């Protein structure tokens, strides 16, 4: 449990000054707070990370372009790998034209 020392004290072989934050067991925390040697640290609110928003692709435009590029690559005699995207196909076609 997180505590903040209100007075100088020694806890768990450490010397605390007023204002130092430290961890204590539940039992020791109650005793130190009751003796006014420490106070409970404010609970830190943990906000969940912002969700990642993935933009949706237009399937028809990409599919049409990939099909067109694959056909062009086949006409140029390039062995097309099914994993290749638009960029890779454009690079292979450009190399074949050289």
MOGIWO-V971785 format. One record per backbone hydrogen bond with DSSP energy under -0.5 kcal/mol. CO is the residue of the C=O (numbers start at 0). NH is the residue of the N-H. E is the energy in kcal/mol with one decimal. If there is no record, write none. Layout:
# MOGIWO-V971785
co=CO nh=NH e=E
co=CO nh=NH e=E
This chain:
# MOGIWO-V971785
co=0 nh=23 e=-2.2
co=1 nh=40 e=-1.9
co=2 nh=21 e=-2.5
co=3 nh=38 e=-2.5
co=4 nh=18 e=-3.3
co=8 nh=15 e=-3.8
co=10 nh=13 e=-1.2
co=13 nh=10 e=-2.5
co=13 nh=15 e=-0.6
co=15 nh=8 e=-1.8
co=16 nh=19 e=-2.2
co=19 nh=4 e=-2.7
co=21 nh=2 e=-3.1
co=24 nh=28 e=-2.6
co=25 nh=29 e=-2.0
co=26 nh=30 e=-1.8
co=27 nh=31 e=-2.9
co=28 nh=32 e=-2.4
co=29 nh=33 e=-2.3
co=30 nh=34 e=-2.1
co=31 nh=36 e=-2.6
co=31 nh=37 e=-1.3
co=32 nh=35 e=-1.1
co=36 nh=5 e=-2.4
co=36 nh=6 e=-1.4
co=38 nh=3 e=-3.0
co=42 nh=44 e=-0.5
co=43 nh=45 e=-0.6
co=44 nh=46 e=-0.7
co=51 nh=53 e=-0.7
co=52 nh=54 e=-0.6
co=56 nh=58 e=-0.9
co=57 nh=61 e=-1.7
co=58 nh=62 e=-2.5
co=59 nh=63 e=-2.4
co=60 nh=64 e=-2.1
co=61 nh=65 e=-2.8
co=62 nh=66 e=-2.6
co=63 nh=67 e=-2.2
co=64 nh=68 e=-2.6
co=65 nh=69 e=-2.8
co=66 nh=70 e=-2.3
co=67 nh=71 e=-2.0
co=68 nh=72 e=-2.5
co=69 nh=73 e=-2.4
co=70 nh=74 e=-2.0
co=71 nh=75 e=-1.4
co=72 nh=77 e=-2.7
co=73 nh=76 e=-1.1
co=77 nh=79 e=-0.7
co=80 nh=83 e=-1.6
co=84 nh=88 e=-2.2
co=85 nh=89 e=-2.3
co=86 nh=90 e=-2.1
co=87 nh=91 e=-2.6
co=88 nh=92 e=-2.4
co=89 nh=93 e=-2.2
co=90 nh=94 e=-2.2
co=91 nh=95 e=-2.1
co=92 nh=96 e=-1.6
co=93 nh=97 e=-0.8
co=94 nh=97 e=-0.5
